[in-house]
């Protein structure tokens, strides 16, 4: 929430608007879930070796967004 002052000095409360072309939340949540699942599959394929979570996430993201 953003508070601004009116010319009269009275506070005015405004909410930040989302961009008009933003995706619906459910579609974004679904994409996030699919990326997370694919990243986990990559982690398992590597033998559950820790320390590559960002690499797995970015690889999963590239895979799914390129389709």
PDB file of N, H, CA, C and O in Angstrom:
ATOM      1  N   UNK A   1       0.835  -1.149   0.000  1.00  0.00           N
ATOM      2  CA  UNK A   1       0.000   0.000   0.000  1.00  0.00           C
ATOM      3  C   UNK A   1       0.895   1.231   0.000  1.00  0.00           C
ATOM      4  O   UNK A   1       1.892   1.268   0.720  1.00  0.00           O
ATOM      5  N   UNK A   2       0.555   2.230  -0.791  1.00  0.00           N
ATOM      6  H   UNK A   2      -0.256   2.199  -1.376  1.00  0.00           H
ATOM      7  CA  UNK A   2       1.328   3.451  -0.919  1.00  0.00           C
ATOM      8  C   UNK A   2       0.512   4.596  -0.343  1.00  0.00           C
ATOM      9  O   UNK A   2      -0.652   4.778  -0.699  1.00  0.00           O
ATOM     10  N   UNK A   3       1.118   5.359   0.539  1.00  0.00           N
ATOM     11  H   UNK A   3       2.064   5.212   0.828  1.00  0.00           H
ATOM     12  CA  UNK A   3       0.422   6.520   1.082  1.00  0.00           C
ATOM     13  C   UNK A   3       1.005   7.776   0.457  1.00  0.00           C
ATOM     14  O   UNK A   3       2.220   7.971   0.444  1.00  0.00           O
ATOM     15  N   UNK A   4       0.140   8.613  -0.054  1.00  0.00           N
ATOM     16  H   UNK A   4      -0.848   8.454  -0.044  1.00  0.00           H
ATOM     17  CA  UNK A   4       0.546   9.886  -0.635  1.00  0.00           C
ATOM     18  C   UNK A   4      -0.253  10.990   0.031  1.00  0.00           C
ATOM     19  O   UNK A   4      -1.187  10.714   0.784  1.00  0.00           O
ATOM     20  N   UNK A   5       0.096  12.207  -0.233  1.00  0.00           N
ATOM     21  H   UNK A   5       0.855  12.432  -0.844  1.00  0.00           H
ATOM     22  CA  UNK A   5      -0.643  13.343   0.323  1.00  0.00           C
ATOM     23  C   UNK A   5      -1.398  14.044  -0.787  1.00  0.00           C
ATOM     24  O   UNK A   5      -0.875  14.266  -1.880  1.00  0.00           O
ATOM     25  N   UNK A   6      -2.615  14.382  -0.488  1.00  0.00           N
ATOM     26  H   UNK A   6      -3.039  14.202   0.400  1.00  0.00           H
ATOM     27  CA  UNK A   6      -3.408  15.175  -1.408  1.00  0.00           C
ATOM     28  C   UNK A   6      -2.933  16.611  -1.304  1.00  0.00           C
ATOM     29  O   UNK A   6      -2.280  16.978  -0.327  1.00  0.00           O
ATOM     30  N   UNK A   7      -3.249  17.426  -2.292  1.00  0.00           N
ATOM     31  H   UNK A   7      -3.780  17.128  -3.086  1.00  0.00           H
ATOM     32  CA  UNK A   7      -2.864  18.837  -2.196  1.00  0.00           C
ATOM     33  C   UNK A   7      -3.382  19.505  -0.920  1.00  0.00           C
ATOM     34  O   UNK A   7      -2.779  20.464  -0.440  1.00  0.00           O
ATOM     35  N   UNK A   8      -4.488  19.011  -0.366  1.00  0.00           N
ATOM     36  H   UNK A   8      -4.978  18.232  -0.756  1.00  0.00           H
ATOM     37  CA  UNK A   8      -5.045  19.600   0.843  1.00  0.00           C
ATOM     38  C   UNK A   8      -4.276  19.185   2.089  1.00  0.00           C
ATOM     39  O   UNK A   8      -4.535  19.703   3.176  1.00  0.00           O
ATOM     40  N   UNK A   9      -3.319  18.243   1.945  1.00  0.00           N
ATOM     41  H   UNK A   9      -3.109  17.822   1.063  1.00  0.00           H
ATOM     42  CA  UNK A   9      -2.547  17.783   3.086  1.00  0.00           C
ATOM     43  C   UNK A   9      -3.109  16.527   3.717  1.00  0.00           C
ATOM     44  O   UNK A   9      -2.481  15.962   4.613  1.00  0.00           O
ATOM     45  N   UNK A  10      -4.277  16.068   3.279  1.00  0.00           N
ATOM     46  H   UNK A  10      -4.788  16.526   2.552  1.00  0.00           H
ATOM     47  CA  UNK A  10      -4.891  14.856   3.805  1.00  0.00           C
ATOM     48  C   UNK A  10      -4.223  13.634   3.184  1.00  0.00           C
ATOM     49  O   UNK A  10      -3.971  13.614   1.979  1.00  0.00           O
ATOM     50  N   UNK A  11      -3.932  12.608   3.997  1.00  0.00           N
ATOM     51  H   UNK A  11      -4.137  12.624   4.976  1.00  0.00           H
ATOM     52  CA  UNK A  11      -3.326  11.403   3.407  1.00  0.00           C
ATOM     53  C   UNK A  11      -4.313  10.685   2.503  1.00  0.00           C
ATOM     54  O   UNK A  11      -5.519  10.677   2.750  1.00  0.00           O
ATOM     55  N   UNK A  12      -3.781  10.090   1.463  1.00  0.00           N
ATOM     56  H   UNK A  12      -2.802  10.096   1.263  1.00  0.00           H
ATOM     57  CA  UNK A  12      -4.586   9.313   0.515  1.00  0.00           C
ATOM     58  C   UNK A  12      -3.918   7.960   0.362  1.00  0.00           C
ATOM     59  O   UNK A  12      -2.706   7.888   0.160  1.00  0.00           O
ATOM     60  N   UNK A  13      -4.684   6.895   0.454  1.00  0.00           N
ATOM     61  H   UNK A  13      -5.668   6.953   0.618  1.00  0.00           H
ATOM     62  CA  UNK A  13      -4.145   5.553   0.343  1.00  0.00           C
ATOM     63  C   UNK A  13      -4.412   5.034  -1.049  1.00  0.00           C
ATOM     64  O   UNK A  13      -5.538   5.087  -1.544  1.00  0.00           O
ATOM     65  N   UNK A  14      -3.352   4.524  -1.682  1.00  0.00           N
ATOM     66  H   UNK A  14      -2.437   4.481  -1.280  1.00  0.00           H
ATOM     67  CA  UNK A  14      -3.475   3.934  -3.012  1.00  0.00           C
ATOM     68  C   UNK A  14      -2.896   2.540  -2.957  1.00  0.00           C
ATOM     69  O   UNK A  14      -1.990   2.269  -2.168  1.00  0.00           O
ATOM     70  N   UNK A  15      -3.407   1.664  -3.779  1.00  0.00           N
ATOM     71  H   UNK A  15      -4.142   1.884  -4.420  1.00  0.00           H
ATOM     72  CA  UNK A  15      -2.813   0.333  -3.897  1.00  0.00           C
ATOM     73  C   UNK A  15      -2.069   0.261  -5.218  1.00  0.00           C
ATOM     74  O   UNK A  15      -2.493   0.850  -6.213  1.00  0.00           O
ATOM     75  N   UNK A  16      -0.969  -0.456  -5.223  1.00  0.00           N
ATOM     76  H   UNK A  16      -0.625  -0.934  -4.415  1.00  0.00           H
ATOM     77  CA  UNK A  16      -0.203  -0.626  -6.451  1.00  0.00           C
ATOM     78  C   UNK A  16      -0.967  -1.565  -7.372  1.00  0.00           C
ATOM     79  O   UNK A  16      -1.339  -2.665  -6.964  1.00  0.00           O
ATOM     80  N   UNK A  17      -1.200  -1.148  -8.594  1.00  0.00           N
ATOM     81  H   UNK A  17      -0.898  -0.255  -8.925  1.00  0.00           H
ATOM     82  CA  UNK A  17      -1.947  -1.956  -9.559  1.00  0.00           C
ATOM     83  C   UNK A  17      -1.011  -2.921 -10.255  1.00  0.00           C
ATOM     84  O   UNK A  17       0.150  -2.601 -10.514  1.00  0.00           O
ATOM     85  N   UNK A  18      -1.526  -4.114 -10.558  1.00  0.00           N
ATOM     86  H   UNK A  18      -2.469  -4.374 -10.347  1.00  0.00           H
ATOM     87  CA  UNK A  18      -0.725  -5.075 -11.307  1.00  0.00           C
ATOM     88  C   UNK A  18      -0.807  -4.706 -12.787  1.00  0.00           C
ATOM     89  O   UNK A  18      -1.779  -4.084 -13.216  1.00  0.00           O
ATOM     90  N   UNK A  19       0.194  -5.079 -13.559  1.00  0.00           N
ATOM     91  H   UNK A  19       0.984  -5.584 -13.210  1.00  0.00           H
ATOM     92  CA  UNK A  19       0.163  -4.776 -14.988  1.00  0.00           C
ATOM     93  C   UNK A  19      -1.055  -5.410 -15.634  1.00  0.00           C
ATOM     94  O   UNK A  19      -1.445  -6.516 -15.258  1.00  0.00           O
ATOM     95  N   UNK A  20      -1.659  -4.739 -16.589  1.00  0.00           N
ATOM     96  H   UNK A  20      -1.343  -3.841 -16.894  1.00  0.00           H
ATOM     97  CA  UNK A  20      -2.879  -5.268 -17.204  1.00  0.00           C
ATOM     98  C   UNK A  20      -2.677  -6.577 -17.947  1.00  0.00           C
ATOM     99  O   UNK A  20      -3.620  -7.357 -18.079  1.00  0.00           O
ATOM    100  N   UNK A  21      -1.472  -6.836 -18.436  1.00  0.00           N
ATOM    101  H   UNK A  21      -0.706  -6.202 -18.329  1.00  0.00           H
ATOM    102  CA  UNK A  21      -1.257  -8.055 -19.196  1.00  0.00           C
ATOM    103  C   UNK A  21      -0.641  -9.174 -18.357  1.00  0.00           C
ATOM    104  O   UNK A  21      -0.113 -10.138 -18.910  1.00  0.00           O
ATOM    105  N   UNK A  22      -0.700  -9.057 -17.025  1.00  0.00           N
ATOM    106  H   UNK A  22      -1.129  -8.273 -16.575  1.00  0.00           H
ATOM    107  CA  UNK A  22      -0.127 -10.098 -16.178  1.00  0.00           C
ATOM    108  C   UNK A  22      -0.980 -11.360 -16.253  1.00  0.00           C
ATOM    109  O   UNK A  22      -2.192 -11.304 -16.464  1.00  0.00           O
ATOM    110  N   UNK A  23      -0.304 -12.517 -16.070  1.00  0.00           N
ATOM    111  H   UNK A  23       0.681 -12.563 -15.899  1.00  0.00           H
ATOM    112  CA  UNK A  23      -1.007 -13.792 -16.145  1.00  0.00           C
ATOM    113  C   UNK A  23      -1.847 -14.011 -14.893  1.00  0.00           C
ATOM    114  O   UNK A  23      -1.505 -13.508 -13.823  1.00  0.00           O
ATOM    115  N   UNK A  24      -2.938 -14.754 -15.014  1.00  0.00           N
ATOM    116  H   UNK A  24      -3.216 -15.163 -15.883  1.00  0.00           H
ATOM    117  CA  UNK A  24      -3.718 -15.085 -13.822  1.00  0.00           C
ATOM    118  C   UNK A  24      -2.859 -15.850 -12.824  1.00  0.00           C
ATOM    119  O   UNK A  24      -1.963 -16.600 -13.212  1.00  0.00           O
ATOM    120  N   UNK A  25      -3.131 -15.660 -11.557  1.00  0.00           N
ATOM    121  H   UNK A  25      -3.859 -15.050 -11.242  1.00  0.00           H
ATOM    122  CA  UNK A  25      -2.334 -16.274 -10.498  1.00  0.00           C
ATOM    123  C   UNK A  25      -2.300 -17.798 -10.614  1.00  0.00           C
ATOM    124  O   UNK A  25      -1.253 -18.405 -10.390  1.00  0.00           O
ATOM    125  N   UNK A  26      -3.414 -18.418 -10.956  1.00  0.00           N
ATOM    126  H   UNK A  26      -4.265 -17.925 -11.137  1.00  0.00           H
ATOM    127  CA  UNK A  26      -3.445 -19.882 -11.026  1.00  0.00           C
ATOM    128  C   UNK A  26      -2.521 -20.408 -12.110  1.00  0.00           C
ATOM    129  O   UNK A  26      -1.899 -21.456 -11.938  1.00  0.00           O
ATOM    130  N   UNK A  27      -2.425 -19.702 -13.213  1.00  0.00           N
ATOM    131  H   UNK A  27      -2.930 -18.851 -13.353  1.00  0.00           H
ATOM    132  CA  UNK A  27      -1.536 -20.140 -14.303  1.00  0.00           C
ATOM    133  C   UNK A  27      -0.076 -19.993 -13.875  1.00  0.00           C
ATOM    134  O   UNK A  27       0.748 -20.858 -14.171  1.00  0.00           O
ATOM    135  N   UNK A  28       0.243 -18.909 -13.184  1.00  0.00           N
ATOM    136  H   UNK A  28      -0.426 -18.206 -12.943  1.00  0.00           H
ATOM    137  CA  UNK A  28       1.592 -18.687 -12.683  1.00  0.00           C
ATOM    138  C   UNK A  28       1.944 -19.727 -11.631  1.00  0.00           C
ATOM    139  O   UNK A  28       3.052 -20.262 -11.628  1.00  0.00           O
ATOM    140  N   UNK A  29       1.000 -20.015 -10.736  1.00  0.00           N
ATOM    141  H   UNK A  29       0.099 -19.580 -10.738  1.00  0.00           H
ATOM    142  CA  UNK A  29       1.222 -21.032  -9.711  1.00  0.00           C
ATOM    143  C   UNK A  29       1.461 -22.395 -10.348  1.00  0.00           C
ATOM    144  O   UNK A  29       2.316 -23.152  -9.889  1.00  0.00           O
ATOM    145  N   UNK A  30       0.710 -22.714 -11.403  1.00  0.00           N
ATOM    146  H   UNK A  30       0.016 -22.099 -11.776  1.00  0.00           H
ATOM    147  CA  UNK A  30       0.869 -23.988 -12.094  1.00  0.00           C
ATOM    148  C   UNK A  30       2.253 -24.087 -12.725  1.00  0.00           C
ATOM    149  O   UNK A  30       2.895 -25.134 -12.640  1.00  0.00           O
ATOM    150  N   UNK A  31       2.714 -23.023 -13.351  1.00  0.00           N
ATOM    151  H   UNK A  31       2.192 -22.173 -13.420  1.00  0.00           H
ATOM    152  CA  UNK A  31       4.044 -23.017 -13.953  1.00  0.00           C
ATOM    153  C   UNK A  31       5.111 -23.203 -12.885  1.00  0.00           C
ATOM    154  O   UNK A  31       6.048 -23.978 -13.072  1.00  0.00           O
ATOM    155  N   UNK A  32       4.977 -22.502 -11.776  1.00  0.00           N
ATOM    156  H   UNK A  32       4.215 -21.872 -11.624  1.00  0.00           H
ATOM    157  CA  UNK A  32       5.921 -22.635 -10.662  1.00  0.00           C
ATOM    158  C   UNK A  32       5.974 -24.087 -10.179  1.00  0.00           C
ATOM    159  O   UNK A  32       7.054 -24.627  -9.941  1.00  0.00           O
ATOM    160  N   UNK A  33       4.820 -24.705 -10.039  1.00  0.00           N
ATOM    161  H   UNK A  33       3.943 -24.266 -10.233  1.00  0.00           H
ATOM    162  CA  UNK A  33       4.737 -26.091  -9.579  1.00  0.00           C
ATOM    163  C   UNK A  33       5.406 -27.035 -10.568  1.00  0.00           C
ATOM    164  O   UNK A  33       6.139 -27.937 -10.163  1.00  0.00           O
ATOM    165  N   UNK A  34       5.162 -26.838 -11.853  1.00  0.00           N
ATOM    166  H   UNK A  34       4.566 -26.106 -12.181  1.00  0.00           H
ATOM    167  CA  UNK A  34       5.770 -27.705 -12.862  1.00  0.00           C
ATOM    168  C   UNK A  34       7.285 -27.545 -12.893  1.00  0.00           C
ATOM    169  O   UNK A  34       8.010 -28.527 -13.046  1.00  0.00           O
ATOM    170  N   UNK A  35       7.767 -26.309 -12.747  1.00  0.00           N
ATOM    171  H   UNK A  35       7.177 -25.511 -12.623  1.00  0.00           H
ATOM    172  CA  UNK A  35       9.213 -26.082 -12.709  1.00  0.00           C
ATOM    173  C   UNK A  35       9.810 -26.773 -11.490  1.00  0.00           C
ATOM    174  O   UNK A  35      10.846 -27.432 -11.589  1.00  0.00           O
ATOM    175  N   UNK A  36       9.159 -26.624 -10.342  1.00  0.00           N
ATOM    176  H   UNK A  36       8.318 -26.088 -10.260  1.00  0.00           H
ATOM    177  CA  UNK A  36       9.655 -27.250  -9.114  1.00  0.00           C
ATOM    178  C   UNK A  36       9.700 -28.765  -9.257  1.00  0.00           C
ATOM    179  O   UNK A  36      10.666 -29.396  -8.827  1.00  0.00           O
ATOM    180  N   UNK A  37       8.675 -29.355  -9.850  1.00  0.00           N
ATOM    181  H   UNK A  37       7.890 -28.843 -10.199  1.00  0.00           H
ATOM    182  CA  UNK A  37       8.647 -30.807 -10.034  1.00  0.00           C
ATOM    183  C   UNK A  37       9.759 -31.264 -10.972  1.00  0.00           C
ATOM    184  O   UNK A  37      10.426 -32.266 -10.714  1.00  0.00           O
ATOM    185  N   UNK A  38       9.952 -30.528 -12.057  1.00  0.00           N
ATOM    186  H   UNK A  38       9.409 -29.714 -12.266  1.00  0.00           H
ATOM    187  CA  UNK A  38      11.005 -30.902 -13.012  1.00  0.00           C
ATOM    188  C   UNK A  38      12.384 -30.731 -12.383  1.00  0.00           C
ATOM    189  O   UNK A  38      13.265 -31.565 -12.596  1.00  0.00           O
ATOM    190  N   UNK A  39      12.583 -29.675 -11.620  1.00  0.00           N
ATOM    191  H   UNK A  39      11.868 -28.998 -11.446  1.00  0.00           H
ATOM    192  CA  UNK A  39      13.865 -29.460 -10.940  1.00  0.00           C
ATOM    193  C   UNK A  39      14.146 -30.604  -9.975  1.00  0.00           C
ATOM    194  O   UNK A  39      15.286 -31.053  -9.854  1.00  0.00           O
ATOM    195  N   UNK A  40      13.116 -31.072  -9.293  1.00  0.00           N
ATOM    196  H   UNK A  40      12.190 -30.708  -9.391  1.00  0.00           H
ATOM    197  CA  UNK A  40      13.289 -32.202  -8.371  1.00  0.00           C
ATOM    198  C   UNK A  40      13.654 -33.477  -9.129  1.00  0.00           C
ATOM    199  O   UNK A  40      14.470 -34.269  -8.658  1.00  0.00           O
ATOM    200  N   UNK A  41      13.053 -33.675 -10.299  1.00  0.00           N
ATOM    201  H   UNK A  41      12.390 -33.031 -10.682  1.00  0.00           H
ATOM    202  CA  UNK A  41      13.398 -34.833 -11.117  1.00  0.00           C
ATOM    203  C   UNK A  41      14.869 -34.783 -11.526  1.00  0.00           C
ATOM    204  O   UNK A  41      15.553 -35.807 -11.517  1.00  0.00           O
ATOM    205  N   UNK A  42      15.347 -33.612 -11.880  1.00  0.00           N
ATOM    206  H   UNK A  42      14.791 -32.781 -11.888  1.00  0.00           H
ATOM    207  CA  UNK A  42      16.757 -33.458 -12.250  1.00  0.00           C
ATOM    208  C   UNK A  42      17.664 -33.741 -11.055  1.00  0.00           C
ATOM    209  O   UNK A  42      18.720 -34.356 -11.201  1.00  0.00           O
ATOM    210  N   UNK A  43      17.251 -33.295  -9.891  1.00  0.00           N
ATOM    211  H   UNK A  43      16.393 -32.795  -9.773  1.00  0.00           H
ATOM    212  CA  UNK A  43      17.989 -33.548  -8.647  1.00  0.00           C
ATOM    213  C   UNK A  43      18.069 -35.052  -8.377  1.00  0.00           C
ATOM    214  O   UNK A  43      19.127 -35.570  -8.019  1.00  0.00           O
ATOM    215  N   UNK A  44      16.952 -35.740  -8.548  1.00  0.00           N
ATOM    216  H   UNK A  44      16.093 -35.319  -8.839  1.00  0.00           H
ATOM    217  CA  UNK A  44      16.938 -37.185  -8.323  1.00  0.00           C
ATOM    218  C   UNK A  44      17.793 -37.916  -9.351  1.00  0.00           C
ATOM    219  O   UNK A  44      18.502 -38.862  -9.009  1.00  0.00           O
ATOM    220  N   UNK A  45      17.731 -37.483 -10.608  1.00  0.00           N
ATOM    221  H   UNK A  45      17.156 -36.714 -10.886  1.00  0.00           H
ATOM    222  CA  UNK A  45      18.509 -38.122 -11.668  1.00  0.00           C
ATOM    223  C   UNK A  45      20.010 -38.011 -11.372  1.00  0.00           C
ATOM    224  O   UNK A  45      20.774 -38.908 -11.728  1.00  0.00           O
ATOM    225  N   UNK A  46      20.434 -36.938 -10.733  1.00  0.00           N
ATOM    226  H   UNK A  46      19.814 -36.209 -10.444  1.00  0.00           H
ATOM    227  CA  UNK A  46      21.832 -36.732 -10.396  1.00  0.00           C
ATOM    228  C   UNK A  46      22.237 -37.563  -9.182  1.00  0.00           C
ATOM    229  O   UNK A  46      23.403 -37.543  -8.788  1.00  0.00           O
ATOM    230  N   UNK A  47      21.306 -38.288  -8.588  1.00  0.00           N
ATOM    231  H   UNK A  47      20.358 -38.305  -8.908  1.00  0.00           H
ATOM    232  CA  UNK A  47      21.612 -39.091  -7.415  1.00  0.00           C
ATOM    233  C   UNK A  47      21.448 -38.316  -6.122  1.00  0.00           C
ATOM    234  O   UNK A  47      22.097 -38.611  -5.119  1.00  0.00           O
ATOM    235  N   UNK A  48      20.575 -37.321  -6.157  1.00  0.00           N
ATOM    236  H   UNK A  48      20.048 -37.081  -6.972  1.00  0.00           H
ATOM    237  CA  UNK A  48      20.271 -36.480  -4.996  1.00  0.00           C
ATOM    238  C   UNK A  48      21.506 -35.780  -4.438  1.00  0.00           C
ATOM    239  O   UNK A  48      21.648 -35.609  -3.227  1.00  0.00           O
ATOM    240  N   UNK A  49      22.380 -35.387  -5.331  1.00  0.00           N
ATOM    241  H   UNK A  49      22.264 -35.527  -6.314  1.00  0.00           H
ATOM    242  CA  UNK A  49      23.589 -34.660  -4.964  1.00  0.00           C
ATOM    243  C   UNK A  49      23.230 -33.204  -4.667  1.00  0.00           C
ATOM    244  O   UNK A  49      22.670 -32.503  -5.510  1.00  0.00           O
ATOM    245  N   UNK A  50      23.559 -32.774  -3.473  1.00  0.00           N
ATOM    246  H   UNK A  50      24.014 -33.344  -2.789  1.00  0.00           H
ATOM    247  CA  UNK A  50      23.223 -31.413  -3.047  1.00  0.00           C
ATOM    248  C   UNK A  50      24.162 -30.387  -3.682  1.00  0.00           C
ATOM    249  O   UNK A  50      25.255 -30.720  -4.138  1.00  0.00           O
ATOM    250  N   UNK A  51      23.714 -29.145  -3.699  1.00  0.00           N
ATOM    251  H   UNK A  51      22.825 -28.874  -3.328  1.00  0.00           H
ATOM    252  CA  UNK A  51      24.544 -28.043  -4.163  1.00  0.00           C
ATOM    253  C   UNK A  51      24.285 -27.608  -5.590  1.00  0.00           C
ATOM    254  O   UNK A  51      24.984 -26.736  -6.106  1.00  0.00           O
ATOM    255  N   UNK A  52      23.286 -28.202  -6.241  1.00  0.00           N
ATOM    256  H   UNK A  52      22.718 -28.910  -5.821  1.00  0.00           H
ATOM    257  CA  UNK A  52      22.988 -27.856  -7.633  1.00  0.00           C
ATOM    258  C   UNK A  52      21.547 -27.403  -7.803  1.00  0.00           C
ATOM    259  O   UNK A  52      20.999 -27.479  -8.902  1.00  0.00           O
ATOM    260  N   UNK A  53      20.931 -26.933  -6.729  1.00  0.00           N
ATOM    261  H   UNK A  53      21.376 -26.872  -5.836  1.00  0.00           H
ATOM    262  CA  UNK A  53      19.516 -26.581  -6.789  1.00  0.00           C
ATOM    263  C   UNK A  53      19.230 -25.469  -7.794  1.00  0.00           C
ATOM    264  O   UNK A  53      18.242 -25.534  -8.525  1.00  0.00           O
ATOM    265  N   UNK A  54      20.080 -24.457  -7.835  1.00  0.00           N
ATOM    266  H   UNK A  54      20.882 -24.403  -7.241  1.00  0.00           H
ATOM    267  CA  UNK A  54      19.855 -23.366  -8.786  1.00  0.00           C
ATOM    268  C   UNK A  54      20.033 -23.851 -10.217  1.00  0.00           C
ATOM    269  O   UNK A  54      19.260 -23.482 -11.101  1.00  0.00           O
ATOM    270  N   UNK A  55      21.046 -24.676 -10.447  1.00  0.00           N
ATOM    271  H   UNK A  55      21.674 -24.977  -9.729  1.00  0.00           H
ATOM    272  CA  UNK A  55      21.254 -25.241 -11.786  1.00  0.00           C
ATOM    273  C   UNK A  55      20.039 -26.050 -12.218  1.00  0.00           C
ATOM    274  O   UNK A  55      19.582 -25.932 -13.355  1.00  0.00           O
ATOM    275  N   UNK A  56      19.514 -26.877 -11.308  1.00  0.00           N
ATOM    276  H   UNK A  56      19.885 -26.973 -10.384  1.00  0.00           H
ATOM    277  CA  UNK A  56      18.333 -27.689 -11.621  1.00  0.00           C
ATOM    278  C   UNK A  56      17.131 -26.812 -11.915  1.00  0.00           C
ATOM    279  O   UNK A  56      16.384 -27.068 -12.860  1.00  0.00           O
ATOM    280  N   UNK A  57      16.942 -25.776 -11.106  1.00  0.00           N
ATOM    281  H   UNK A  57      17.549 -25.568 -10.338  1.00  0.00           H
ATOM    282  CA  UNK A  57      15.793 -24.882 -11.299  1.00  0.00           C
ATOM    283  C   UNK A  57      15.882 -24.192 -12.655  1.00  0.00           C
ATOM    284  O   UNK A  57      14.902 -24.144 -13.399  1.00  0.00           O
ATOM    285  N   UNK A  58      17.051 -23.660 -12.973  1.00  0.00           N
ATOM    286  H   UNK A  58      17.847 -23.699 -12.370  1.00  0.00           H
ATOM    287  CA  UNK A  58      17.201 -22.934 -14.235  1.00  0.00           C
ATOM    288  C   UNK A  58      17.064 -23.862 -15.444  1.00  0.00           C
ATOM    289  O   UNK A  58      16.501 -23.473 -16.467  1.00  0.00           O
ATOM    290  N   UNK A  59      17.576 -25.085 -15.326  1.00  0.00           N
ATOM    291  H   UNK A  59      18.033 -25.401 -14.495  1.00  0.00           H
ATOM    292  CA  UNK A  59      17.426 -26.054 -16.416  1.00  0.00           C
ATOM    293  C   UNK A  59      15.956 -26.414 -16.608  1.00  0.00           C
ATOM    294  O   UNK A  59      15.478 -26.485 -17.740  1.00  0.00           O
ATOM    295  N   UNK A  60      15.244 -26.638 -15.520  1.00  0.00           N
ATOM    296  H   UNK A  60      15.633 -26.580 -14.600  1.00  0.00           H
ATOM    297  CA  UNK A  60      13.818 -26.957 -15.605  1.00  0.00           C
ATOM    298  C   UNK A  60      13.038 -25.788 -16.195  1.00  0.00           C
ATOM    299  O   UNK A  60      12.139 -25.980 -17.013  1.00  0.00           O
ATOM    300  N   UNK A  61      13.384 -24.597 -15.780  1.00  0.00           N
ATOM    301  H   UNK A  61      14.114 -24.441 -15.116  1.00  0.00           H
ATOM    302  CA  UNK A  61      12.720 -23.394 -16.291  1.00  0.00           C
ATOM    303  C   UNK A  61      12.935 -23.275 -17.804  1.00  0.00           C
ATOM    304  O   UNK A  61      11.991 -23.032 -18.556  1.00  0.00           O
ATOM    305  N   UNK A  62      14.180 -23.449 -18.237  1.00  0.00           N
ATOM    306  H   UNK A  62      14.947 -23.646 -17.626  1.00  0.00           H
ATOM    307  CA  UNK A  62      14.485 -23.374 -19.680  1.00  0.00           C
ATOM    308  C   UNK A  62      13.685 -24.413 -20.454  1.00  0.00           C
ATOM    309  O   UNK A  62      13.100 -24.106 -21.493  1.00  0.00           O
ATOM    310  N   UNK A  63      13.661 -25.637 -19.948  1.00  0.00           N
ATOM    311  H   UNK A  63      14.136 -25.886 -19.104  1.00  0.00           H
ATOM    312  CA  UNK A  63      12.922 -26.718 -20.610  1.00  0.00           C
ATOM    313  C   UNK A  63      11.455 -26.363 -20.789  1.00  0.00           C
ATOM    314  O   UNK A  63      10.910 -26.455 -21.888  1.00  0.00           O
ATOM    315  N   UNK A  64      10.835 -25.963 -19.710  1.00  0.00           N
ATOM    316  H   UNK A  64      11.278 -25.889 -18.817  1.00  0.00           H
ATOM    317  CA  UNK A  64       9.388 -25.740 -19.730  1.00  0.00           C
ATOM    318  C   UNK A  64       8.997 -24.465 -20.485  1.00  0.00           C
ATOM    319  O   UNK A  64       7.950 -24.426 -21.131  1.00  0.00           O
ATOM    320  N   UNK A  65       9.811 -23.450 -20.409  1.00  0.00           N
ATOM    321  H   UNK A  65      10.662 -23.482 -19.885  1.00  0.00           H
ATOM    322  CA  UNK A  65       9.468 -22.203 -21.094  1.00  0.00           C
ATOM    323  C   UNK A  65       9.775 -22.253 -22.582  1.00  0.00           C
ATOM    324  O   UNK A  65       9.243 -21.453 -23.352  1.00  0.00           O
ATOM    325  N   UNK A  66      10.625 -23.181 -22.991  1.00  0.00           N
ATOM    326  H   UNK A  66      11.057 -23.830 -22.366  1.00  0.00           H
ATOM    327  CA  UNK A  66      10.956 -23.286 -24.423  1.00  0.00           C
ATOM    328  C   UNK A  66       9.896 -24.071 -25.191  1.00  0.00           C
ATOM    329  O   UNK A  66       9.898 -24.059 -26.422  1.00  0.00           O
ATOM    330  N   UNK A  67       9.005 -24.742 -24.500  1.00  0.00           N
ATOM    331  H   UNK A  67       9.003 -24.752 -23.500  1.00  0.00           H
ATOM    332  CA  UNK A  67       7.951 -25.538 -25.150  1.00  0.00           C
ATOM    333  C   UNK A  67       6.865 -24.672 -25.702  1.00  0.00           C
ATOM    334  O   UNK A  67       5.904 -25.180 -26.280  1.00  0.00           O
TER     335      UNK A  67
END
